[in-house]
Amino acid sequence: MTTDDAHLGTPTPEPARPQGPKAPGAKRDRATEGRGRRADQNRRRPAPRPDLHPKPGPSASPSGPSPSGPGTSLSGPDARPPTAATTARPETGTTAPRWAERPSAPGHSTPRRHLAQPPDPTATARPDTDPTAPTTRPGTGRPETGRPEAGATRPGAHAAAITAPRRRTGPTPGRPAATGAPPGAPGKRPRAVPWLALVALAYALVQFVLVVPPLAHALGWDETVYVSQYDPRVPAAFFSAPRSRGISFLTAPFIAATPSVLVLRIGLTLLSSAALYAAFRVWRPVVGARTTALAALLFAGLWITQISGPQAMPNLWVAFGAVAATGWFLRAVTGREPRADRWLAVCVAATALFRAPDAVWLALPLIATALFRNRRTLPYLVGGLAVGLAQWVAEAYIRFGSVQDRLHVSSATEGDMGLHLNFDHAWSSLNGPLLCRPCTAATLDSPGLTLWWLALPLLAAAALAYAVRERRLLATALPMAVAAALSVPYLLMIDYSAPRFLLPAYALLALPVAGLVTRLNSRGALVLAGLLIAAQLLSQSTVLTQVTASAALTNERYRAAADGLRTLGLRPPCLVSGPRALPIAYDAGCASAQVDGNNVSTTVAGILDRAAKMPTALLTARGQRPPHYARDWTPYPLHHTPGWTAWLAPAAPQGP
């Protein structure tokens, strides 16, 4: 037997079914025969499949078949979409609707009512492959229009209740919350502003604009000592006992490639900006991103930090090494990071290369803390210090005989190191000059611009008190202890000063001060702190402009004196002696030697012996007479200098 498919118009085989009365009630009686009253109990039944092509039956409405299927009637304007369950009655062969209203929960739409339909005996119910299953719009949970709605089946007390799908209103496992993005787009977290990188970039820009152009043509006094050590075109200047060779190693690639001072300045500017970022980046897991960026800004905003970036001087690099080493130590002690110990050793070793005595002062508070908190870091601390000091110790034995002899010579060079209260000299040199030796005639210009120096210990003490209350003492007290240790030789043991000596202390103290500022809750306090920081940066830029111009003028005088010596016929190989011999000799391409002062490198007999073999000049200041061994040398005034005079030794006898 076949039945015509009204939709396709082709005959299809009709599934076999039991023969019997044609009434729908009789068909349902046969379907439920033998099951007893279990049909009315909690038995899971598949969702009924509505008949796409219903046939009129005894239960059909006079107005025609219902869209929901045979056996139901939805006619009239007042008909409501039902959601009732149905109970089969075998004795009558009919279905009686049982209405069930579900209360609407907060955040859910009001459910619709549907009337359950009996399955059509001519169709095979397969819920897993039902072609009438509704499709939903992406991201909305609503059924597409033009499709028949069907609810999800849920076991009930008597039958399956057919309900419309409920709208989701909140995040569920495996489904992220709505973020305003278009449907299907993955959620994205907003990217944080890289404040520390911006501070490092601003630090480089300030150097390129305010420092590099004035200092692009000549090197300073101490710079020539460090740079000349590995310059293949110029004899190395005398390297005194207190110095370390880290900055010479750093500048060696630049000076070996080109004699251009401008290239050296640009390279050091880029390196110092990268080192600022790397050193303070270590602290971000310890104190947070905002505190780290603000501390870098406070330190980079100092005029001495800005002018030291493109200069070949070691103190700024000691500051970077101290900040990084202290940060890695805290991460090794508190965070249990496996690589923190190794980076700690690297930073301590690098600091020792730049200034060996400062590395010892750096390691003392770290070693003391490790003894009480985490002794596992002790081998890395001691090992890093030993590796960094190895070159300095080897040179001590080669040049001076022993470490003790080198320390003795270093003390004499520094002016007999001992107990010297040097706070007044440090205060007098805050706004320049770059070296205050001696500081008897130094006067402080614009004292109002140096109030930050007096406020710095007070702010650090307030940060310490706040840390005690919050029970985060170590992250605040340790950088303060290291800063105090690094300040001891420059505030208590020498009788002269330079603003760059305290750069490591400034860098470390910037961290607790920044932590104090970032924890302000009052809007008024934040505004006041911002205004004070802006005023500080502005005042430092004013001092930077003045000191940079003064340093550039001094360096130009050295270059003018070297040009004057070349005009007088001094050509390499040659020798220059006198109080300002080191930078002038480097610019002229000559060797330098001193018979007195802090850089004694030869004797009078040595000067005379070399003067008999090569062109030699002795430099004196305005109105100053030459020493007794050069009274018969010929004087020549050097133009474009403040009255300097060059005394040329008699010409050396020419060979046959």
Secondary structure as UniProt FT lines:
FT   STRAND          2..4
FT   TURN            6..8
FT   STRAND          11..13
FT   HELIX           24..31
FT   TURN            32..34
FT   HELIX           36..40
FT   TURN            58..59
FT   TURN            62..63
FT   TURN            67..68
FT   TURN            70..71
FT   TURN            77..78
FT   STRAND          85..89
FT   TURN            90..93
FT   STRAND          94..98
FT   TURN            106..107
FT   TURN            121..122
FT   HELIX           127..129
FT   TURN            131..132
FT   TURN            138..140
FT   TURN            145..146
FT   STRAND          152..154
FT   STRAND          161..163
FT   TURN            173..174
FT   TURN            183..184
FT   HELIX           195..206
FT   HELIX           207..211
FT   TURN            212..215
FT   HELIX           221..227
FT   HELIX           228..230
FT   TURN            232..233
FT   TURN            241..242
FT   HELIX           246..257
FT   HELIX           261..281
FT   TURN            282..283
FT   HELIX           284..287
FT   HELIX           289..300
FT   HELIX           303..308
FT   HELIX           315..334
FT   TURN            338..339
FT   HELIX           340..354
FT   HELIX           356..373
FT   HELIX           375..377
FT   HELIX           378..395
FT   HELIX           396..400
FT   HELIX           403..413
FT   TURN            414..415
FT   HELIX           423..428
FT   TURN            429..431
FT   TURN            440..441
FT   HELIX           447..450
FT   HELIX           451..470
FT   HELIX           473..492
FT   HELIX           499..502
FT   HELIX           503..518
FT   HELIX           523..567
FT   TURN            568..569
FT   STRAND          575..577
FT   TURN            579..580
FT   HELIX           581..588
FT   STRAND          591..593
FT   TURN            598..599
FT   HELIX           604..611
FT   TURN            612..613
FT   STRAND          616..620
FT   TURN            622..623
FT   HELIX           628..630
FT   TURN            631..632
FT   STRAND          634..637
FT   TURN            639..640
FT   STRAND          645..648
//
